[in-house]
C-alpha cells in the first residue's frame, strides 16, 4: 500500500462519516419539499447546520452551505465587494495577503480586471507571517475606500498560522468586513467564529475527513453579500441550489469529530511532523523547513505540515521519484499541480525562483503513523540524490 502524505490536498473520509452518508443516501427527499420525505431531509440539514455551528463557535443562522472552498471564497470576496460597492461607490479597495489560495487570488484578479476593484497586496515575512501592523496601516491609509480585508487563517503550502483575531479587530474598528479562508485551519486548530471577529469564514469538508463537494461559508447575520448564483435562494438568499443533504450530513459529522479529537491529534501529528523535518535535515543535503517552525509547536504552524525546501532539486522530480517509491505527496497546492512554475507563496516569503522550485509538501492526517514517517525518510535519500543528479548538481 502506498504511503499517503498529501492530507492538505484531501484526507480520507472517516469510516463512521461514510457509513452515516451511505445510510442517508438510501433515503429520498428534497430539503425544500413540503411533504414527509422533504421534511425529513430538511431535518437532517438543519440538525447538521446546528452540529456544524456548535463545533466552530457560530450560530446556525450564520452557516451557508456551498459546493466547496473555492465557491465559498469567491462568494465571500466577490459577494462582499459588490455589496460594499453598491452601498458606497468609494469602497472598491481590497486588502488581500500575497499568500492566499488561488480561489481568493484569482477572484480578486477578476474583480480588478472586470469590475473596477483596486487591490493592495499585504506582504508577509520570510516565515509567511502577515504583520498585523501592515494590515492596520493599509486600512488607516484610507479606511473609507476599503471594501474587504481577506487573510487566510493557515496557509495550505507552508502551514503558517495568522493572527486572525488581531487583524479582524482592526478591520472591525473601521466598520470594514474581514474574511478568512480557514479551509486548512478547521479541525486542525482551535477555531471559534464568534471569538475571532471575522465576518466571513471559509471551510470545506474534504480536508477534515468529510466528503469532497460540500462546504460552508460562515457569514455574520448583519453582513450583506451579493449572491453569485441566482435561483431558489435556499441559503439565506445568499446561495441558491438544491441542498446536498448527504454531503451536508457528512460535512457536519466530520467537522464535529475532527474538532472533538483536536487535543489528541494536534500533539500526535506535531510529533510526526517534527520527526520528518528533523530526519530530513539529518540527511546532509541542506534540507530545511519552509515557513515558521518551532519544534513541538502547533499554534504557529499546522501540526501536520512538513513542508521541505530541498536545495539543488526540482520539486516535480522529487514528487515523481517518491511516488515511484510508494510515497504520495505534493509540491504545493493541488490546484496548481502540473503547472511548472514556482509557488507564489514561497516567492512571497522572499525565496528565489530556483529555491522555490525545490519544494516538497508532506502533510499528515488522521490516518498517518510513525511507519509513514519511517517510510518517507527511508525513500528520501535516494530520491534526493537522483533528483540532484538530474538537475546537474553533484
Backbone torsions as a table, in degrees:
resi	resn	phi	psi	omega
1	UNK	NA	134.5	177.0
2	UNK	-63.7	154.2	173.9
3	UNK	-90.9	119.1	-175.1
4	UNK	-95.6	113.8	179.7
5	UNK	-129.5	49.5	178.3
6	UNK	-134.7	43.0	-175.8
7	UNK	-67.1	-22.2	177.5
8	UNK	-70.0	-22.4	175.8
9	UNK	-79.6	-48.7	173.1
10	UNK	-168.2	147.3	-177.3
11	UNK	-120.3	151.7	-177.7
12	UNK	-57.8	144.5	177.4
13	UNK	-68.4	135.5	175.4
14	UNK	-59.2	136.5	-178.7
15	UNK	-56.1	-41.5	-178.8
16	UNK	-69.1	-28.5	175.6
17	UNK	-70.0	-44.7	178.3
18	UNK	-60.6	-39.3	179.8
19	UNK	-65.1	-42.5	179.9
20	UNK	-66.1	-39.2	178.2
21	UNK	-66.4	-40.2	179.6
22	UNK	-62.2	-41.8	178.3
23	UNK	-63.3	-43.6	-180.0
24	UNK	-67.0	-31.4	-178.4
25	UNK	-63.2	-24.1	-179.1
26	UNK	-81.0	-4.6	-177.9
27	UNK	-103.6	140.4	179.0
28	UNK	-94.6	157.4	175.5
29	UNK	143.8	126.6	173.3
30	UNK	-93.7	126.1	-174.1
31	UNK	-63.7	-10.4	177.2
32	UNK	-96.9	-4.2	179.3
33	UNK	-82.0	152.4	-174.5
34	UNK	-97.4	-8.3	-180.0
35	UNK	-78.3	-178.7	-172.7
36	UNK	-58.4	-47.0	-179.4
37	UNK	-63.5	-39.3	178.7
38	UNK	-65.3	-42.0	179.8
39	UNK	-66.5	-33.7	177.8
40	UNK	-66.1	-41.9	177.1
41	UNK	-64.7	-40.8	178.6
42	UNK	-61.6	-38.3	179.3
43	UNK	-62.9	-41.2	177.9
44	UNK	-61.6	-43.4	-179.8
45	UNK	-62.3	-47.6	-175.5
46	UNK	-72.3	-33.5	174.4
47	UNK	-66.9	-36.8	176.9
48	UNK	-66.5	-39.2	178.4
49	UNK	-61.3	-43.7	178.8
50	UNK	-66.1	-40.7	179.9
51	UNK	-63.3	-46.0	-179.6
52	UNK	-64.1	-45.7	-179.5
53	UNK	-60.2	-43.1	-179.2
54	UNK	-63.1	-34.2	-177.3
55	UNK	-72.3	-24.6	-174.4
56	UNK	-121.9	18.7	174.5
57	UNK	68.8	34.8	-179.9
58	UNK	-119.3	167.3	171.3
59	UNK	-88.5	146.2	178.6
60	UNK	-54.1	-36.1	-178.9
61	UNK	-68.7	-12.2	179.7
62	UNK	-90.7	-5.2	-177.4
63	UNK	-91.0	118.2	176.4
64	UNK	-114.9	114.3	-177.3
65	UNK	-78.0	139.2	-179.8
66	UNK	-135.2	-173.8	-177.4
67	UNK	-93.1	-7.3	-179.0
68	UNK	168.4	172.8	-179.4
69	UNK	-62.3	-35.8	179.9
70	UNK	-63.9	-44.9	177.8
71	UNK	-63.6	-43.1	-179.5
72	UNK	-61.5	-43.1	178.1
73	UNK	-62.7	-45.2	179.8
74	UNK	-64.8	-39.4	179.0
75	UNK	-63.8	-41.4	179.7
76	UNK	-66.3	-51.1	-173.7
77	UNK	-71.6	-55.4	-177.9
78	UNK	-71.1	-40.8	-178.0
79	UNK	-64.1	-41.2	179.3
80	UNK	-75.5	-39.8	177.0
81	UNK	-55.6	-47.4	-177.4
82	UNK	-66.6	-39.2	178.8
83	UNK	-66.2	-42.2	179.8
84	UNK	-67.0	-43.3	179.4
85	UNK	-65.3	-39.3	179.0
86	UNK	-63.7	-37.7	-179.0
87	UNK	-75.6	-30.7	-178.6
88	UNK	-152.6	105.2	-176.6
89	UNK	-57.1	-16.6	177.8
90	UNK	-73.3	-22.6	-173.7
91	UNK	-84.4	85.6	-179.2
92	UNK	-127.6	5.5	-175.8
93	UNK	-97.0	132.1	177.5
94	UNK	-111.9	129.1	176.6
95	UNK	-106.6	111.0	-169.6
96	UNK	-135.8	137.4	179.9
97	UNK	-71.9	153.0	-178.0
98	UNK	-74.4	-9.6	-174.3
99	UNK	-110.1	19.2	178.7
100	UNK	-66.6	160.3	171.8
101	UNK	-65.8	153.8	-179.4
102	UNK	-62.0	-20.7	175.9
103	UNK	-61.6	-29.8	174.8
104	UNK	-89.5	-49.5	-175.2
105	UNK	-57.1	-48.2	-175.3
106	UNK	-71.8	-30.7	174.7
107	UNK	-65.3	-42.8	177.9
108	UNK	-62.1	-46.2	179.5
109	UNK	-57.7	-39.2	179.7
110	UNK	-66.8	-39.5	178.5
111	UNK	-66.2	-36.6	177.3
112	UNK	-67.3	-44.4	-175.8
113	UNK	-71.7	-32.4	-169.3
114	UNK	-117.5	-18.3	-172.3
115	UNK	-129.1	14.9	173.8
116	UNK	76.4	14.5	178.0
117	UNK	-70.5	153.5	172.4
118	UNK	-118.7	137.0	-177.2
119	UNK	-120.5	138.4	170.6
120	UNK	-116.5	115.9	-176.7
121	UNK	-81.8	125.4	-179.8
122	UNK	-86.4	119.6	-175.3
123	UNK	-76.5	165.2	174.1
124	UNK	-124.0	167.1	176.2
125	UNK	-89.5	-171.4	-175.6
126	UNK	-66.4	-17.5	177.3
127	UNK	-92.3	-4.4	-177.6
128	UNK	87.3	17.8	-179.8
129	UNK	-93.7	127.5	175.4
130	UNK	-86.0	120.5	-176.9
131	UNK	-69.4	127.2	178.4
132	UNK	-59.4	-37.7	179.6
133	UNK	-62.5	-34.2	178.9
134	UNK	-67.8	-38.1	176.9
135	UNK	-65.5	-45.6	179.3
136	UNK	-58.7	-44.2	-179.6
137	UNK	-64.1	-40.8	179.5
138	UNK	-64.5	-38.2	177.8
139	UNK	-66.6	-50.2	-172.3
140	UNK	-72.2	-14.2	176.2
141	UNK	-62.3	-34.7	178.1
142	UNK	-168.0	74.4	-174.6
143	UNK	-60.3	-29.1	-177.5
144	UNK	-70.2	-12.0	-179.2
145	UNK	-100.0	-5.9	-174.1
146	UNK	-85.8	126.9	177.7
147	UNK	-92.9	-34.3	-173.6
148	UNK	-163.0	145.1	168.1
149	UNK	-112.0	132.1	178.7
150	UNK	-133.5	115.5	177.8
151	UNK	-136.3	125.7	-176.1
152	UNK	-70.5	151.2	-177.0
153	UNK	-72.8	-47.3	-179.8
154	UNK	-143.1	134.7	-174.5
155	UNK	-76.0	139.3	-176.3
156	UNK	-76.3	-16.3	-179.5
157	UNK	-100.4	-53.7	-175.2
158	UNK	-104.8	-3.9	172.0
159	UNK	78.2	4.6	-177.8
160	UNK	-66.0	136.9	-178.5
161	UNK	-101.9	135.5	-178.8
162	UNK	-101.0	158.2	177.6
163	UNK	-85.6	77.1	-174.8
164	UNK	-61.8	-41.3	-177.0
165	UNK	-62.0	-41.4	-179.7
166	UNK	-68.0	-40.9	178.3
167	UNK	-64.9	-44.2	-180.0
168	UNK	-62.4	-35.7	-179.4
169	UNK	-63.0	-41.2	178.6
170	UNK	-67.6	-39.5	178.2
171	UNK	-65.1	-45.7	-177.5
172	UNK	-64.4	-32.7	179.6
173	UNK	-60.2	-23.3	179.6
174	UNK	-110.5	11.3	178.6
175	UNK	69.3	27.5	-178.4
176	UNK	-102.9	129.8	178.9
177	UNK	-68.3	146.0	178.6
178	UNK	-125.6	131.9	178.0
179	UNK	-114.1	141.8	173.1
180	UNK	-131.5	130.7	173.7
181	UNK	-82.8	106.4	-177.2
182	UNK	-108.4	25.2	-178.9
183	UNK	-55.0	-43.1	-179.3
184	UNK	-84.2	-16.7	-174.9
185	UNK	-86.3	-39.2	-176.7
186	UNK	-59.0	127.6	179.4
187	UNK	81.9	-5.4	-179.2
188	UNK	-122.2	-16.7	176.9
189	UNK	-139.7	156.1	173.2
190	UNK	-66.0	118.7	-179.5
191	UNK	-123.3	123.0	177.5
192	UNK	-128.4	107.2	-175.4
193	UNK	-61.4	-43.9	-179.0
194	UNK	-63.5	-42.7	-175.4
195	UNK	-75.5	-30.0	-173.9
196	UNK	-73.3	-23.0	176.0
197	UNK	87.2	-5.7	178.0
198	UNK	-69.5	153.9	178.6
199	UNK	-90.6	-27.2	-178.3
200	UNK	-140.9	141.3	-178.7
201	UNK	-141.4	127.8	179.5
202	UNK	-93.9	136.7	176.2
203	UNK	-146.6	159.4	178.7
204	UNK	-146.4	162.1	-171.9
205	UNK	-84.7	-35.3	-168.7
206	UNK	-78.0	-2.1	174.4
207	UNK	-91.0	-9.1	-173.1
208	UNK	-126.1	15.6	-180.0
209	UNK	97.0	16.9	176.2
210	UNK	-110.5	-170.6	-175.7
211	UNK	-82.5	153.0	168.8
212	UNK	-71.1	142.9	173.7
213	UNK	94.5	5.3	175.7
214	UNK	-133.8	130.4	-175.7
215	UNK	-151.7	-173.1	178.2
216	UNK	-150.9	153.2	167.5
217	UNK	-118.4	120.2	174.5
218	UNK	-83.7	127.7	-175.6
219	UNK	-133.2	122.0	177.4
220	UNK	-60.5	146.4	-171.6
221	UNK	-60.2	-30.0	-176.9
222	UNK	-91.7	7.5	-176.5
223	UNK	-95.8	120.7	178.9
224	UNK	-79.9	134.3	179.4
225	UNK	-137.1	124.6	175.5
226	UNK	-80.0	125.7	-175.9
227	UNK	-66.4	150.7	172.9
228	UNK	-86.9	-30.5	-176.0
229	UNK	-119.3	128.6	178.9
230	UNK	-105.2	140.3	-177.9
231	UNK	173.5	-126.1	-175.4
232	UNK	-76.8	-11.7	177.4
233	UNK	65.4	34.0	-172.6
234	UNK	-58.1	-37.3	-176.4
235	UNK	-105.6	85.3	175.9
236	UNK	58.1	24.9	-175.2
237	UNK	63.6	8.8	178.4
238	UNK	-92.3	-34.7	-177.2
239	UNK	-139.5	122.9	-180.0
240	UNK	-100.8	156.5	177.1
241	UNK	135.4	147.0	177.5
242	UNK	-59.0	130.4	-176.3
243	UNK	-72.5	135.0	178.8
244	UNK	-85.1	88.3	-174.9
245	UNK	-58.2	-44.2	-178.9
246	UNK	-64.1	-48.2	-179.8
247	UNK	-64.9	-40.1	179.4
248	UNK	-63.7	-41.2	175.4
249	UNK	-59.5	-48.3	-179.6
250	UNK	-61.6	-41.5	177.9
251	UNK	-58.5	-49.3	-175.4
252	UNK	-67.1	-40.7	179.7
253	UNK	-66.6	-39.2	-179.2
254	UNK	-66.5	-44.7	179.8
255	UNK	-65.0	-42.7	178.7
256	UNK	-59.1	-44.8	-178.5
257	UNK	-67.7	-44.8	-178.9
258	UNK	-61.5	-42.7	179.9
259	UNK	-66.4	-40.1	-178.9
260	UNK	-64.1	-30.3	-177.0
261	UNK	-102.0	11.8	-175.5
262	UNK	-60.6	-45.3	-177.9
263	UNK	-65.3	-24.6	176.8
264	UNK	-85.1	-44.9	-175.5
265	UNK	-74.4	-34.5	-178.3
266	UNK	-55.3	-58.2	178.6
267	UNK	-63.2	-36.1	-179.5
268	UNK	-63.6	-48.5	-179.1
269	UNK	-69.7	-32.6	177.2
270	UNK	-61.1	-42.6	179.4
271	UNK	-63.7	-40.6	178.2
272	UNK	-67.2	-42.9	178.0
273	UNK	-58.9	-47.8	-178.4
274	UNK	-64.3	-33.9	177.7
275	UNK	-64.8	-37.8	177.0
276	UNK	-66.7	-48.4	-177.4
277	UNK	-63.1	-46.4	179.0
278	UNK	-64.0	-43.9	-178.7
279	UNK	-64.6	-40.6	179.1
280	UNK	-66.0	-39.3	179.8
281	UNK	-64.0	-31.2	-177.5
282	UNK	-78.1	-5.4	-177.7
283	UNK	-72.8	-18.7	176.0
284	UNK	90.1	13.9	-180.0
285	UNK	-101.5	8.2	-178.0
286	UNK	75.6	22.2	-179.5
287	UNK	-71.7	136.4	178.5
288	UNK	-142.5	160.0	179.7
289	UNK	-76.3	144.3	170.3
290	UNK	-87.8	142.7	179.9
291	UNK	85.5	-175.2	-177.2
292	UNK	-79.2	127.0	179.3
293	UNK	-139.9	125.6	171.7
294	UNK	-127.6	122.2	-176.7
295	UNK	-54.9	129.2	178.3
296	UNK	84.8	-5.1	-176.2
297	UNK	-101.3	132.5	174.4
298	UNK	-128.9	25.0	174.2
299	UNK	-98.2	-29.8	-179.1
300	UNK	-102.8	-12.8	176.5
301	UNK	-143.0	139.9	-179.6
302	UNK	-56.8	137.3	-175.9
303	UNK	-58.1	-36.8	-174.1
304	UNK	-94.7	9.1	-174.0
305	UNK	-101.0	111.5	178.1
306	UNK	-115.7	62.2	179.1
307	UNK	-69.6	129.7	-176.6
308	UNK	-122.1	142.4	172.1
309	UNK	-107.0	119.2	-173.9
310	UNK	-114.1	104.6	-177.1
311	UNK	-62.1	144.5	174.3
312	UNK	76.3	10.5	-178.1
313	UNK	-126.3	153.4	167.4
314	UNK	-93.0	129.1	-178.8
315	UNK	-57.1	-39.3	-179.9
316	UNK	-62.2	-38.5	178.3
317	UNK	-63.3	-44.2	178.2
318	UNK	-60.6	-43.0	-178.7
319	UNK	-58.4	-48.1	-176.7
320	UNK	-69.2	-37.4	178.6
321	UNK	-66.4	-41.8	177.6
322	UNK	-68.1	-37.9	178.4
323	UNK	-61.5	-41.3	177.8
324	UNK	-64.2	-25.9	178.5
325	UNK	-89.9	4.5	177.4
326	UNK	89.5	16.8	178.1
327	UNK	-111.9	117.0	-178.2
328	UNK	-100.9	116.1	-179.8
329	UNK	-146.0	-160.4	-179.5
330	UNK	-148.9	175.7	175.1
331	UNK	-102.1	-7.4	-177.5
332	UNK	168.8	-143.5	-179.1
333	UNK	-64.4	132.0	178.7
334	UNK	-61.3	-27.0	-179.2
335	UNK	-67.8	-14.8	179.5
336	UNK	-111.4	8.7	-177.8
337	UNK	-58.9	137.9	178.0
338	UNK	86.6	-7.6	178.4
339	UNK	-93.8	115.6	-173.9
340	UNK	-78.9	72.1	178.1
341	UNK	-146.8	155.3	-179.2
342	UNK	-69.4	150.0	179.5
343	UNK	-65.1	130.9	176.8
344	UNK	-63.5	-28.5	179.1
345	UNK	-65.9	-48.0	-178.5
346	UNK	-67.7	-37.8	176.5
347	UNK	-63.6	-36.7	179.1
348	UNK	-66.1	-26.0	178.3
349	UNK	-81.4	-1.6	176.7
350	UNK	101.2	2.0	177.7
351	UNK	-72.5	149.9	173.3
352	UNK	-72.8	164.7	179.7
353	UNK	-62.0	-38.0	179.8
354	UNK	-63.3	-44.1	178.8
355	UNK	-63.9	-42.5	-176.2
356	UNK	-67.3	-27.5	-177.9
357	UNK	-75.8	-9.7	178.3
358	UNK	-97.9	31.1	-176.0
359	UNK	-91.1	147.5	177.1
360	UNK	-137.9	126.0	-179.8
361	UNK	-108.6	113.3	176.3
362	UNK	-110.2	115.4	-177.1
363	UNK	-123.8	137.0	-174.0
364	UNK	-103.4	160.1	179.1
365	UNK	-151.4	-163.5	-170.0
366	UNK	-66.7	-18.2	177.9
367	UNK	-96.5	-2.9	-175.2
368	UNK	-72.3	147.0	-177.9
369	UNK	-136.5	171.6	175.2
370	UNK	-63.1	-30.3	177.8
371	UNK	-64.2	-34.7	177.0
372	UNK	-63.9	-42.5	178.8
373	UNK	-62.2	-46.5	179.6
374	UNK	-60.4	-38.8	-178.1
375	UNK	-66.1	-44.4	-178.4
376	UNK	-69.6	-37.5	178.0
377	UNK	-68.4	-28.7	176.5
378	UNK	-73.9	-34.3	-177.0
379	UNK	-85.0	-23.9	-172.1
380	UNK	-64.1	-43.8	-176.8
381	UNK	-56.7	-47.8	-179.5
382	UNK	-65.4	-39.1	179.7
383	UNK	-65.2	-43.8	-179.8
384	UNK	-65.5	-45.2	-179.3
385	UNK	-60.2	-42.9	-179.3
386	UNK	-70.3	-40.1	179.1
387	UNK	-64.6	-37.9	178.3
388	UNK	-67.0	-39.8	177.5
389	UNK	-63.4	-40.6	179.2
390	UNK	-64.6	-29.8	179.5
391	UNK	-88.8	2.0	179.1
392	UNK	78.8	23.0	179.9
393	UNK	-106.6	129.5	-178.8
394	UNK	-71.9	NA	NA
